[in-house]
């Protein structure tokens, strides 16, 4: 089973930026989708951004549209989440995931968290 390792989390001030990275032990093209999810204390896990390996279609949660960008380096087997103009409400543990079924849209896969492999998570704290 593919293993995922997130990095890049930390403390950032409101309005600042951060880039998360997710390394995979297999090719990022081997699975239908890759995505970033987050879970804040007392809240349900939320699909933040996902990308399809078939056509690079992306999905973003409304709360991060225009501020976050998901991208993929297929040579290095890395997936990134560029977080700009961060807000305190972005504070959460961020998880990388991969998998999904190509018979579903990337929106459906992301909203439902329909991935088979998950990383351990990296903490992002937005605070002054």
HELIX and SHEET records of a PDB file:
HELIX    1   1 UNK A   88  UNK A   90  5                                   3    
HELIX    2   2 UNK A  106  UNK A  112  1                                   7    
SHEET    1   A 4 UNK A   4  UNK A   7  0                                        
SHEET    2   A 4 UNK A  18  UNK A  24 -1                                        
SHEET    3   A 4 UNK A  78  UNK A  83 -1                                        
SHEET    4   A 4 UNK A  68  UNK A  73 -1                                        
SHEET    1   B 6 UNK A  10  UNK A  12  0                                        
SHEET    2   B 6 UNK A 122  UNK A 126  1                                        
SHEET    3   B 6 UNK A  92  UNK A  99 -1                                        
SHEET    4   B 6 UNK A  33  UNK A  39 -1                                        
SHEET    5   B 6 UNK A  46  UNK A  52 -1                                        
SHEET    6   B 6 UNK A  58  UNK A  60 -1                                        
SHEET    1   C 4 UNK A  10  UNK A  12  0                                        
SHEET    2   C 4 UNK A 122  UNK A 126  1                                        
SHEET    3   C 4 UNK A  92  UNK A  99 -1                                        
SHEET    4   C 4 UNK A 117  UNK A 118 -1                                        
END                                                                             
